[in-house]
Each structure stands twice: as structure tokens, then as C-alpha cells.
Amino acid sequence: MEELTNPMPTLTREQVSEIIDAAFEQGEKPSFKQTDLSDIDLSDIDLSRTDLSQANLSGAKLVETDFTEADLSEANLSGADLTWANFDRANLHRVNLTGANLGGTLLNKARLAGVILKGVNLNWADLSGADLRQANLSSGSFRRSNFSRANLQEAQLQLTNLQLADLSQTNFTKANLHQANLREANLCQANLNQAVLTETNLFEANLVGANLLKADLSGANLKGVRLNETTRMDKKWLLVWELVNQGAGDRNLTGVDLYGANLSKTNLTGVSLSQANLSYANLFMVNLAAANLQGSNLKAADLFNATLTTSDLAKAILIRADLTRANLSGANLSQADLTEANLTRANLTEANLVGTILQGATYTEATRWPAEFDPTVAGALLQG
């Protein structure tokens, strides 16, 4: 037997206006709690101080609608047109705004904890001081928006565009900013304690006075980032910042932990990185010519187009490393483990491959090997 459901009632614009007028005449607050108002046109209607909690307003046209002090907690406004709508001091706790048009929307002092703003466009928006705890802003665009002093604790900001945004004194504690774009953003005195910043673009961002203790910066782009003595950052990531922005100089990096670090295009010529942990590191186009990498761990590292000429990789671990187009000419790879490594178009001319493990490593006709070396005998696999 088919289960019976009790759908939310559907109303027209005229019926909504009548209910609002009747409620005010009786001195009561209008209520549309759990009401189906999907696809309705309520543009320029006064819904201030109205109870719209758990209402379905998906796809509704709400241009210049006044929601001042309205209760929209857990309402569904996905795909709604909210151009120039006013949410001053409104309760938007756990509201679903996925795909909504929020151009010119006023959110001053709105309660936004747990709100779903996934994929929305809020460029140039003013969200300063907003309560966005546990909000979902993933894949949204907030370019040049103002989040200063906002609370984004435990917020979801994956793939979010925050380029040139004002994020000063913003609370990002435990927020997820995986692959977010924070290029040239102002994060002065922001709290990023325990935040996830994996593969985040922080190019030329301002982190003066920011707290990044226990933050995960694996794969993050730290090129041009501004720091000073008031910036708090774990030693590992401070080292990565120094290498990317100041170079290695004469420092000895033997045994350092650079797991997951983004060192792409960094000049590390002749640097001693023996026994270092560079597994899963981004070493795209890095220059490691003549570097000492004996016994280093480069498991699954991205070494696409890297320069490793005459480098010492004896006993190094390069399992599943991407060495596509890498230049390894004259490198010492004796007893190195290149199991399942990608050697597409790599240059290994004059490399020392005595005892090198190549089981399951892939290569192409364009891969260059030492004279008279047969990669198939060593277990390497020729790809189309």
C-alpha cells in the first residue's frame, strides 16, 4: 500500500497578502511556517517579523522583499531570486540558499549560523561581523566581499572564491578551505587555528598577525604571502614559506618533514635533502639539480617537468611519483624504488640505474634511457 504524505500547503501571492493583513489586524505575527511558497512571486512585499521557518521558497521571486527580523530558520530558498532583498536582523539559521541570486542582498546583522550558501554569487557583499558558524559557502564566489570580524568557525568553504576579500579578524577556526582561492585576500589578524587549507591559493595574501597554528597547509600556495613576527604558524609551514619566498640558501635540510608541501617552481639547486620526507609534495617544475636526495621519501610526489640533473637519489623512495617530462640525466638512482612511477617523456640519459626498482613503472617511446638499458627487463611497462 502506497504511503500517504501530507505536503505543505501551496498559497498564491494574493492569499499571502490576505494572511499578513489579517494577522496584523489581530495584533499577531504572520506565520507561514512549513508552508509551500515555491516559485511564487512575492517581490516588494513586506514580510518583516514574519514566521517563515521551514517554509519552502525554492525558486521564488523575492526581488526587494523585506524580511527584516523575519524568522527563516531552516527555510528552503534554493534557486530563489533575492535581488536587493532585505534580511536585516533576520534569522537565517540553517537556511538553504543554494543557487540563489543574492545580488545586492542586504544581510546586515542577519543570523547566518549553519546557512547553506553553496554555489552562490555574493561578490562585493558586506558580511562583516556576520555569524556564519558551520555555514556552507562551498563553491561560492565572494570576490572582494567584506567578512571582517565575521565568525566562520567550522564553515565549509571548499572551492570558494575569496580573492581580494577582506577577511581581517575573521574567525576560521576548524573551517574547511580546501582548494579555496584566497589570492590577495586580507587575512590580517584572522584566526585560522586548525583550519583546513589544503591546496588553498594564498598567493600574495596578507597573513600579518594571523593565527595558523595546527592549520593544514598541505599543497597550499604560499608564494608572495605577507607574514611578520606576529604571525603564528607551525615550524613546518614557516619553513615552506621561507623556501618558496626566500630560497634555501646554505641551509641543511637533512631529514626535514616536507610532507605534502607545495614547493612548485622553487629553486633548490644543490640543497641537501637526504632522508627528507617529501612524499605527496608538489614539486612541479622544481629545480633540484645536483641536490642530495639520498634516502629521501618522494612517494607519490608531483615532479612533473622537474629538473633533477646530476642529483643524488640513491636509495630514494619514488613509488608512484609523477616524473613526467622530468630531467634525470646524470642522476644517481642506484637502489632507488620507482615502483609504479610515471616516467612519461622523462630523460634518464647517463643516469645510474644499478639496482633501481622499476617494477610497474610506466614510460613511453619518448622516454630516454641510458645507453643499452632495457627497461622491460627491469619490469617497466611501455604505454601506447
PyMOL commands that set and color helices and strands:
alter all, ss='L'
color gray80, all
select helices_A, chain A and resi 13-25+235-246
alter helices_A, ss='H'
color red, helices_A
select strands_A, chain A and resi 211-212+232-233+362-363+381-382
alter strands_A, ss='S'
color yellow, strands_A
deselect
rebuild
show_as cartoon
